Amino acid sequence: MEVVKISTESIKLGQFLKLIGAVSTGGETRDFLIKNTIKINQKEENQRGKKIFLGDFLEINGKKYLIEAKNDCK
């Protein structure tokens, strides 16, 4: 599982895809969402504006991600 750290309380799915390098522009997001399986907390999702919050788990084509805060001092 890959840990992705964000500096805000939430991030939109489209922004997250750009952050991890799955897409390089916002325009590519719609095609990516159509062609790939994305789950947020075990529920399939295809809305690029869907908000992802700290502590959420994502799975994109079998690869898993955990969202954490950049300033988390664990």
Secondary structure in CASP SS format (residue, H / E / C, confidence):
PFRMAT SS
TARGET T0000
AUTHOR 0000-0000-0000
METHOD secondary structure of the structure
MODEL  1
M C 1.00
E E 1.00
V E 1.00
V E 1.00
K E 1.00
I E 1.00
S C 1.00
T C 1.00
E C 1.00
S E 1.00
I E 1.00
K E 1.00
L H 1.00
G H 1.00
Q H 1.00
F H 1.00
L H 1.00
K H 1.00
L H 1.00
I C 1.00
G C 1.00
A C 1.00
V C 1.00
S C 1.00
T C 1.00
G H 1.00
G H 1.00
E H 1.00
T H 1.00
R H 1.00
D H 1.00
F H 1.00
L H 1.00
I H 1.00
K H 1.00
N C 1.00
T C 1.00
I E 1.00
K E 1.00
I E 1.00
N C 1.00
Q C 1.00
K E 1.00
E E 1.00
E C 1.00
N C 1.00
Q C 1.00
R C 1.00
G C 1.00
K C 1.00
K E 1.00
I E 1.00
F E 1.00
L C 1.00
G C 1.00
D C 1.00
F E 1.00
L E 1.00
E E 1.00
I E 1.00
N C 1.00
G C 1.00
K E 1.00
K E 1.00
Y E 1.00
L E 1.00
I E 1.00
E E 1.00
A E 1.00
K C 1.00
N C 1.00
D C 1.00
C C 1.00
K C 1.00
END
